[in-house]
Amino acid sequence: MSLLLALLAGLAQAVSIATPWNGQSLWWLQILSLALLVLLLNAAPSPQRAAVLGWLFALAWIAGSTWWLYISMHHFGDLAAPLAALAVLALSGFAALYYAAVCALYAWILGKNSPKTRAKAAYAAIIFAACWLLAELARDTWFTGFPWAAGGYAQIDGPLSGWAKIIGVYGITAMGAVLASQLVQLRHKPLVTMMGLVGIVVSTVVWAPPLHYVSYAPSKAPKMSVALLQGNIPQGEKFDNEVGVPAALQWYGEQLQATTASLVVAPETAIPLLPRQLPEGYFNALQQRFAQGQQAALIGIPLGNMEAGYTNSVIGLAPGQVGTYTYSKHHLVPFGEFTPAFFKWFTALMNIPLGDFNRGTLGQPSFAWQGQRLAPNICYEDLFGDELALRFLDPATAPSIMVNVSNIGWFGDSVAIDQHLAISRMRAMELGRPMIRATNTGPTVIIDHQGRVTHSLPRLTRGVLLGEVEGRSGTTPYAWWAARFGLWPLWLLALAIILLAVCARRMRVL
């Protein structure tokens, strides 16, 4: 029964990030599902059993959150359905090993008896949070990282969201883990636990509203009008030279020529060909269009050649430029944009174009336009807040607006669209900057500096989102420390707590 409960709790954790029926997050479900896991771990007869429970929970959670990878591999990559399903489970099962390890460690530190004393209940909550944080950080960092659907994203509209400016999504994850562990203690020490929970809730309620206004102010430049393009080119046709490519070139070309907004943004690989492969005069016409007047453009396009290699890039065109602004994607998608060692055989089974790219550098300069500094990021690069924070190291060059260009068309009409929106909203809150998003199929939105969606287009439709965005200045506490130290403060905190707990156990203090 405990194994089944672990699987069900993991599925509930997946649902809490973005529900399949409306795409909204359920912050309370994320905490309750994690509390059920803690309950199972406290009752586990051995660390080995705890590892199995943690692995099953994480397997269900990660597979339940990223099942849409099946769509890209099977429907668009032509990988046989059983192999595509097995690949999703294998990826999820591998990532779940992090959680199996920390659950075993948690059970070993606590010993055979569940934490019933007042002291042990307090230790248990802190130790579990440190262990859980360690696993989340490992999934973010190791093997290039794939932290999609980290637990903290479920709190995007919850009472813990205000802390994003201070401690980021992983700090929020740790706070949620403390709450989940405290809930479990209700049956042993209800008065003590309720006092602790009330203290946490009161401090959150008191502090969260002011935190929404920490360390940012409107930039000196006026609001900028933007046009965000959503071409809705079917993924199965996107790189078809007879259908999708001509459709993309025609529609995006027309919209780029017709825009009256100060800035127009076209999504990832909106122009699906290299500049030298484009019809004669096409690229020159775009350059001439934005060489004069009061409009600028950011356009997703592949760049490079066979000798130097290729990049997944964004070009910026504006009047008065000396050369063309270029941003090249740094954090590449395994198997989609680069092939890890020893996996050439796997990518050979799929029919996915543009499968190998060069990396851009970290901390690339922003695109300056009308007093704003616009910082592009491509696709799932906005998962890595510490990498985006590097751009805030020097306040004089820090972005005032973040720009994400994506193509989630690889994953169909799935919850991946809603999950990616939650990710972008969290980055806006962490960094205190608006995030504008132009995507192929959605979500094409304008997000303000507090993580609120102010304008949006319906998903899976073709259209242009018009709106205004106000740049911001200043640096949030999270952006300050993450720019200088990355995620190391959280790593060191989690490791220090665990090290102290291990020493205490060996000294029989716990």
Phi, psi and omega per residue, in radians:
M1 nan -0.684 -3.122
S2 -1.110 -0.596 3.124
L3 -1.161 -0.730 3.110
L4 -1.128 -0.737 3.126
L5 -1.091 -0.660 3.107
A6 -1.100 -0.732 3.107
L7 -1.118 -0.776 -3.132
L8 -1.139 -0.678 3.100
A9 -1.122 -0.683 3.095
G10 -1.112 -0.709 3.089
L11 -1.129 -0.659 3.092
A12 -1.114 -0.664 3.083
Q13 -1.070 -0.716 3.115
A14 -1.105 -0.766 -3.141
V15 -1.114 -0.598 -3.070
S16 -1.141 -0.461 -3.128
I17 -1.193 -0.793 3.085
A18 -2.815 2.040 -3.055
T19 -1.224 2.537 -3.135
P20 -1.164 -0.388 -3.038
W21 -1.541 -0.552 3.112
N22 -2.429 0.025 3.064
G23 1.330 0.085 -3.121
Q24 -1.491 2.697 3.096
S25 -1.521 2.683 3.118
L26 -2.198 1.564 -3.030
W27 -1.067 -0.660 -3.121
W28 -1.185 -0.602 3.130
L29 -1.204 -0.613 3.108
Q30 -1.073 -0.741 -3.136
I31 -1.246 -0.736 -3.133
L32 -1.137 -0.708 -3.137
S33 -1.155 -0.654 3.087
L34 -1.214 -0.598 3.088
A35 -1.118 -0.655 3.101
L36 -1.119 -0.679 3.076
L37 -1.093 -0.781 3.126
V38 -1.037 -0.728 3.105
L39 -1.022 -0.767 3.129
L40 -1.169 -0.686 3.140
L41 -1.156 -0.704 -3.134
N42 -1.134 -0.456 3.134
A43 -1.638 -0.084 -3.095
A44 -1.133 2.360 -3.087
P45 -1.322 -0.229 -3.087
S46 -2.769 2.781 3.052
P47 -1.038 -0.569 3.130
Q48 -1.107 -0.732 3.102
R49 -1.154 -0.690 3.103
A50 -1.078 -0.667 3.113
A51 -1.084 -0.747 3.131
V52 -1.110 -0.757 3.137
L53 -1.106 -0.773 3.124
G54 -1.127 -0.680 3.134
W55 -1.147 -0.759 3.141
L56 -1.131 -0.741 3.095
F57 -1.013 -0.886 -3.091
A58 -1.194 -0.622 3.098
L59 -1.041 -0.861 -3.132
A60 -1.148 -0.684 -3.132
W61 -1.143 -0.880 -3.057
I62 -1.281 -0.760 3.096
A63 -1.135 -0.669 3.117
G64 -1.197 -0.383 3.130
S65 -1.602 -0.468 -3.018
T66 -2.113 0.394 -3.127
W67 -1.019 -0.435 -3.090
W68 -1.163 -0.207 3.000
L69 -1.028 -0.494 3.084
Y70 -0.991 -0.692 -3.096
I71 -1.084 -0.804 -3.103
S72 -1.141 -0.703 -3.090
M73 -1.311 -0.698 -3.063
H74 -1.545 -0.961 -3.027
H75 -1.284 -0.641 -3.083
F76 -1.888 -0.376 3.117
G77 -1.738 -0.069 3.099
D78 1.069 0.417 3.049
L79 -1.401 2.386 -3.129
A80 -0.927 2.468 -3.051
A81 -0.946 -0.821 3.133
P82 -1.069 -0.667 3.134
L83 -1.214 -0.656 3.117
A84 -1.126 -0.772 3.113
A85 -1.121 -0.727 3.121
L86 -1.122 -0.639 3.134
A87 -1.132 -0.711 3.101
V88 -1.098 -0.773 3.133
L89 -1.158 -0.662 -3.140
A90 -1.149 -0.770 3.103
L91 -1.081 -0.785 -3.139
S92 -1.151 -0.715 3.139
G93 -1.141 -0.627 3.095
F94 -1.166 -0.831 3.122
A95 -1.102 -0.548 -3.130
A96 -1.176 -0.307 3.119
L97 -1.098 -0.551 3.083
Y98 -1.023 -0.770 -3.068
Y99 -1.311 -0.575 3.050
A100 -1.074 -0.741 -3.115
A101 -1.127 -0.794 -3.088
V102 -1.284 -0.504 3.070
C103 -1.191 -0.680 3.061
A104 -1.111 -0.726 3.120
L105 -1.103 -0.764 3.113
Y106 -1.029 -0.823 -3.132
A107 -1.139 -0.659 3.138
W108 -1.160 -0.726 -3.132
I109 -1.108 -0.737 -3.095
L110 -1.307 -0.397 -3.108
G111 1.471 -2.912 -3.018
K112 -1.311 -0.485 -3.066
N113 -1.592 2.399 3.077
S114 -1.209 2.675 -3.050
P115 -1.260 1.814 -3.108
K116 -1.907 -0.440 3.138
T117 -1.361 2.810 -3.134
R118 -1.045 -0.794 -3.122
A119 -1.126 -0.780 -3.085
K120 -1.191 -0.556 3.095
A121 -1.115 -0.737 3.124
A122 -1.164 -0.778 3.098
Y123 -1.043 -0.741 -3.064
A124 -1.043 -0.765 -3.114
A125 -1.103 -0.760 -3.112
I126 -1.209 -0.724 -3.119
I127 -1.167 -0.756 3.130
F128 -1.088 -0.761 3.138
A129 -1.057 -0.726 3.129
A130 -1.131 -0.747 3.128
C131 -1.111 -0.788 -3.108
W132 -1.138 -0.716 3.092
L133 -1.053 -0.714 -3.135
L134 -1.070 -0.736 3.131
A135 -1.158 -0.709 3.133
E136 -1.131 -0.698 3.111
L137 -1.162 -0.670 3.115
A138 -1.108 -0.725 3.125
R139 -1.158 -0.552 3.111
D140 -1.230 -0.570 -2.886
T141 -1.884 -0.829 -2.974
W142 -1.279 2.564 3.123
F143 0.969 0.770 -3.120
T144 1.302 -0.282 3.047
G145 1.520 2.392 2.997
F146 -2.584 1.293 -3.042
P147 -1.546 0.449 -3.120
W148 -0.998 2.402 3.103
A149 1.136 0.589 2.990
A150 -1.025 2.573 -2.985
G151 -1.008 -0.590 -3.089
G152 -1.082 -0.381 3.139
Y153 -1.161 -0.401 3.093
A154 -1.173 -0.300 -3.102
Q155 -1.587 0.174 -3.015
I156 -1.039 -0.532 3.081
D157 -2.022 0.268 -3.101
G158 -1.694 -3.132 -3.077
P159 -1.204 -0.270 3.139
L160 -1.564 -0.088 -2.975
S161 -1.103 -0.539 -3.117
G162 -1.081 -0.371 -3.126
W163 -1.358 -0.090 -3.131
A164 -1.014 -0.636 -3.124
K165 -1.155 -0.383 -3.058
I166 -1.742 -0.878 -2.964
I167 -2.100 -0.082 3.086
G168 1.297 3.134 -3.039
V169 -1.119 -0.585 -3.105
Y170 -1.360 -0.518 2.999
G171 -1.138 -0.706 3.072
I172 -1.105 -0.687 3.080
T173 -1.000 -0.778 3.134
A174 -1.128 -0.686 3.101
M175 -1.105 -0.714 3.091
G176 -1.107 -0.642 3.108
A177 -1.154 -0.661 3.073
V178 -1.092 -0.794 3.127
L179 -1.069 -0.756 3.141
A180 -1.067 -0.774 3.141
S181 -1.166 -0.661 3.103
Q182 -1.118 -0.651 3.120
L183 -1.031 -0.652 -3.112
V184 -1.122 -0.523 -3.078
Q185 -1.337 -0.109 -3.124
L186 -0.981 -0.636 -3.074
R187 -1.327 -0.333 -3.129
H188 -1.701 -0.851 -3.095
K189 -2.310 1.272 -3.009
P190 -1.055 -0.716 -3.092
L191 -1.179 -0.847 -3.133
V192 -1.090 -0.769 -3.111
T193 -1.156 -0.737 3.126
M194 -1.099 -0.653 3.100
M195 -1.104 -0.741 3.108
G196 -1.121 -0.765 3.140
L197 -1.132 -0.733 3.118
V198 -1.068 -0.734 3.110
G199 -1.045 -0.769 3.137
I200 -1.135 -0.785 -3.108
V201 -1.132 -0.785 -3.130
V202 -1.087 -0.786 3.141
S203 -1.101 -0.621 3.115
T204 -1.185 -0.795 -3.126
V205 -1.116 -0.683 -3.105
V206 -1.246 -0.743 -3.016
W207 -1.532 -0.562 -2.997
A208 -1.027 -0.827 -3.127
P209 -1.016 -0.825 3.102
P210 -1.091 -0.544 -3.102
L211 -1.115 -0.416 3.124
H212 -1.154 -0.248 -3.069
Y213 -2.025 0.305 -3.077
V214 -1.350 2.261 2.792
S215 1.073 0.598 2.930
Y216 -2.659 2.695 -3.122
A217 -2.549 2.807 3.094
P218 -1.024 2.457 3.049
S219 -1.204 2.864 -3.088
K220 -1.248 -0.372 -3.131
A221 -1.329 2.655 3.115
P222 -1.225 2.948 3.074
K223 -1.020 2.576 -3.105
M224 -1.922 2.289 3.028
S225 -1.406 2.381 -3.086
V226 -2.271 2.642 2.995
A227 -2.190 2.031 -3.099
L228 -1.877 2.146 -3.006
L229 -1.649 2.332 3.089
Q230 -2.250 1.704 -3.010
G231 -1.343 -0.405 -3.121
N232 0.894 0.775 3.067
I233 -1.337 2.118 -3.126
P234 -0.950 2.331 -3.054
Q235 -1.070 -0.578 3.127
G236 -1.174 -0.283 -3.117
E237 -1.956 -0.167 -2.928
K238 -0.949 -0.706 -3.095
F239 -1.862 0.299 3.086
D240 -1.433 2.059 -3.056
N241 -1.184 -0.246 -3.121
E242 -1.781 -0.322 -3.070
V243 -2.164 -1.236 -2.995
G244 -1.177 -0.740 -3.095
V245 -1.113 -0.879 3.097
P246 -1.053 -0.656 3.134
A247 -1.120 -0.745 3.136
A248 -1.149 -0.796 -3.123
L249 -1.075 -0.711 -3.119
Q250 -1.200 -0.891 -3.032
W251 -1.192 -0.853 -3.133
Y252 -1.145 -0.657 3.098
G253 -1.056 -0.753 3.128
E254 -1.107 -0.775 -3.100
Q255 -1.197 -0.666 3.116
L256 -1.148 -0.613 3.115
Q257 -1.302 -0.556 -2.994
A258 -1.579 -0.213 -2.996
T259 -1.086 2.512 3.003
T260 -2.029 -0.001 3.126
A261 -1.282 2.757 3.126
S262 -1.110 -0.603 -3.129
L263 -2.391 2.302 3.024
V264 -2.058 2.390 -3.086
V265 -2.185 2.224 3.077
A266 -1.926 2.505 -2.949
P267 -1.246 -3.141 3.116
E268 -0.894 2.252 -3.108
T269 0.779 0.670 3.022
A270 -0.983 -0.758 2.966
I271 -1.592 1.834 -2.944
P272 -1.477 0.173 -3.136
L273 -2.135 2.725 2.989
L274 -1.140 2.641 -3.125
P275 -0.919 -0.688 -3.108
R276 -1.271 -0.254 3.119
Q277 -1.591 -0.161 -3.077
L278 -1.248 2.719 3.069
P279 -0.955 2.590 -3.080
E280 -0.956 2.243 3.086
G281 1.537 -0.194 -3.044
Y282 -1.138 -0.897 -3.086
F283 -1.212 -0.671 3.108
N284 -1.097 -0.611 3.127
A285 -1.143 -0.677 3.093
L286 -1.142 -0.781 3.131
Q287 -1.062 -0.740 -3.138
Q288 -1.199 -0.607 3.137
R289 -1.038 -0.709 -3.059
F290 -1.806 0.219 3.098
A291 -1.440 -0.205 3.140
Q292 -2.558 2.948 -3.131
G293 1.623 -2.722 -3.048
Q294 -2.173 0.378 3.129
Q295 -2.065 2.602 3.035
A296 -2.299 2.876 -3.082
A297 -2.458 2.517 2.911
L298 -2.066 2.172 -2.966
I299 -2.295 2.227 3.055
G300 -1.338 2.236 -3.074
I301 -2.791 2.469 3.010
P302 -1.313 2.528 3.128
L303 -2.270 2.878 3.043
G304 2.008 -2.939 3.122
N305 -2.688 3.054 -3.066
M306 -1.087 -0.649 -3.070
E307 -1.289 -0.833 -3.068
A308 -1.535 -0.296 -3.064
G309 1.685 3.019 -3.036
Y310 -2.037 2.729 3.094
T311 -2.318 2.571 2.985
N312 -1.554 1.941 -2.860
S313 -2.302 2.947 2.962
V314 -2.195 2.286 3.031
I315 -1.860 2.575 3.089
G316 -2.042 2.255 -3.138
L317 -2.090 2.308 -3.122
A318 -2.727 2.704 3.091
P319 -1.081 2.518 3.068
G320 1.354 0.188 -3.137
Q321 -1.259 2.591 2.924
V322 -1.889 1.734 -3.023
G323 1.465 3.097 -3.117
T324 -1.812 2.254 3.067
Y325 -1.163 2.412 3.132
T326 -2.383 2.308 2.947
Y327 -2.102 2.251 3.133
S328 -2.016 2.361 -3.063
K329 -1.057 2.307 3.130
H330 -1.652 -0.878 -3.023
H331 -1.581 1.679 -3.026
L332 -1.453 2.690 3.139
V333 -1.489 2.139 3.081
P334 -1.030 2.421 3.105
F335 1.291 -0.412 3.076
G336 -1.650 -0.714 -3.077
E337 -2.114 -0.234 2.947
F338 -2.697 2.728 -3.095
T339 -1.895 2.028 3.099
P340 -1.054 2.733 3.120
A341 -0.967 2.471 3.069
F342 1.294 0.153 -3.121
F343 -2.085 0.307 3.095
K344 -1.042 -0.611 -3.132
W345 -1.091 -0.599 -3.098
F346 -1.261 -0.814 -3.137
T347 -1.177 -0.435 3.105
A348 -1.168 -0.381 3.117
L349 -1.333 -0.274 -3.067
M350 -1.891 2.724 -3.141
N351 -1.956 1.199 -3.138
I352 -2.004 2.141 -3.096
P353 -1.306 2.872 3.063
L354 0.943 0.944 -3.009
G355 -1.574 -0.022 -3.135
D356 -2.468 2.109 -3.122
F357 -2.210 2.760 2.924
N358 -1.458 2.698 3.120
R359 -1.540 2.449 2.903
G360 -1.385 2.956 -3.131
T361 -1.453 2.807 3.034
L362 -1.344 2.625 3.050
G363 1.183 0.616 3.126
Q364 -1.149 2.638 -3.074
P365 -1.137 2.734 3.120
S366 -1.416 2.916 3.078
F367 -1.649 1.989 -3.084
A368 -1.527 2.226 3.130
W369 -2.752 2.195 3.087
Q370 0.880 0.793 3.082
G371 1.406 -0.026 3.117
Q372 -1.861 2.650 3.016
R373 -1.972 1.921 -3.056
L374 -1.747 2.157 -3.070
A375 -1.899 1.833 3.130
P376 -1.273 2.661 2.849
N377 -2.532 2.655 -2.958
I378 -2.055 2.270 3.030
C379 0.982 -2.185 -2.994
Y380 -1.521 0.263 3.040
E381 -1.067 -0.445 3.139
D382 -1.318 0.029 2.968
L383 -1.241 -0.429 -2.953
F384 -1.864 1.458 -3.073
G385 -1.072 -0.583 -3.135
D386 -1.172 -0.563 3.103
E387 -1.276 -0.695 3.070
L388 -1.141 -0.583 -3.117
A389 -1.136 -0.384 3.120
L390 -0.995 -0.465 -3.122
R391 -1.275 -0.152 -3.123
F392 -1.763 0.179 -3.112
L393 -1.086 -0.695 3.105
D394 -1.930 1.933 -3.112
P395 -0.999 -0.473 -3.107
A396 -1.208 -0.418 -3.132
T397 -2.042 0.102 -3.103
A398 -1.096 2.511 3.131
P399 -1.086 2.640 2.981
S400 -1.810 -0.352 3.117
I401 -2.478 2.360 3.036
M402 -1.690 2.512 -3.106
V403 -2.265 2.075 3.068
N404 -1.899 2.271 2.995
V405 -2.050 2.270 -3.012
S406 -2.480 2.878 2.977
N407 -2.423 1.620 3.114
I408 -1.557 0.147 3.101
G409 -1.029 -0.389 3.087
W410 -1.023 -0.388 -2.988
F411 -2.010 0.272 3.015
G412 1.129 -2.784 3.121
D413 -1.554 1.254 -3.030
S414 -2.116 3.081 3.137
V415 -1.186 -0.183 3.073
A416 -0.999 -0.597 3.131
I417 -1.099 -0.804 -3.137
D418 -1.213 -0.665 3.126
Q419 -1.105 -0.718 -3.130
H420 -1.168 -0.594 3.067
L421 -1.086 -0.753 3.112
A422 -1.078 -0.661 3.121
I423 -1.099 -0.834 -3.133
S424 -1.123 -0.667 3.113
R425 -1.112 -0.695 3.118
M426 -1.121 -0.707 3.118
R427 -1.113 -0.688 3.115
A428 -1.065 -0.696 3.141
M429 -1.231 -0.750 -3.142
E430 -1.067 -0.768 -2.991
L431 -1.661 -0.162 -3.135
G432 1.151 0.628 -3.113
R433 -2.309 2.538 2.975
P434 -1.152 2.656 3.086
M435 -2.224 2.090 3.017
I436 -1.795 2.434 -3.033
R437 -2.235 2.158 3.008
A438 -1.993 2.115 -3.053
T439 -2.301 2.869 -3.138
N440 -1.270 -0.765 -3.058
T441 -2.173 -0.063 -3.130
G442 2.137 2.792 -0.059
P443 -1.508 2.124 3.008
T444 -1.592 1.992 -2.954
V445 -2.575 2.891 2.887
I446 -2.016 2.144 -3.127
I447 -1.983 2.284 3.135
D448 -1.431 -3.131 -3.030
H449 -1.229 -0.171 3.072
Q450 -1.766 0.177 3.092
G451 1.443 0.222 -3.133
R452 -1.652 2.384 3.089
V453 -1.401 2.077 -3.112
T454 -1.771 -0.472 3.102
H455 -2.498 2.532 3.120
S456 -2.713 2.685 2.996
L457 -1.812 2.573 3.000
P458 -1.054 2.473 3.131
R459 -1.193 2.715 3.074
L460 0.968 0.653 3.018
T461 -2.293 2.750 3.072
R462 -1.702 2.223 -3.125
G463 -3.095 3.118 -3.140
V464 -2.145 2.155 3.107
L465 -1.617 2.071 3.128
L466 -1.841 2.425 3.129
G467 -3.068 -3.075 3.088
E468 -2.114 2.578 3.109
V469 -2.310 2.403 -3.132
E470 -1.885 2.038 3.115
G471 -1.159 2.800 -3.117
R472 -2.265 2.696 3.078
S473 -2.162 3.110 -3.086
G474 1.554 2.995 -3.075
T475 -2.324 2.195 3.072
T476 -1.245 2.744 3.061
P477 -0.961 -0.716 3.125
Y478 -1.067 -0.827 -3.120
A479 -1.076 -0.624 -3.121
W480 -1.122 -0.915 -3.058
W481 -1.357 -0.577 3.122
A482 -1.191 -0.571 3.101
A483 -1.129 -0.585 -3.060
R484 -1.622 -0.609 -2.992
F485 -2.154 -0.004 -3.084
G486 1.091 -2.449 3.117
L487 -1.660 0.167 -3.082
W488 -1.063 -0.637 3.083
P489 -1.002 -0.675 3.117
L490 -1.257 -0.717 3.063
W491 -0.983 -0.867 -3.059
L492 -1.163 -0.674 3.105
L493 -1.084 -0.845 -3.134
A494 -1.091 -0.780 -3.123
L495 -1.160 -0.657 3.134
A496 -1.133 -0.754 3.125
I497 -1.093 -0.778 -3.123
I498 -1.160 -0.721 3.123
L499 -1.075 -0.773 3.102
L500 -1.087 -0.701 3.136
A501 -1.154 -0.699 3.102
V502 -1.114 -0.753 3.114
C503 -1.110 -0.732 3.137
A504 -1.098 -0.671 3.125
R505 -1.144 -0.746 -3.136
R506 -1.148 -0.519 3.097
M507 -1.532 0.028 3.115
R508 1.079 0.580 3.030
V509 -1.378 -0.664 3.098
L510 -1.510 nan nan
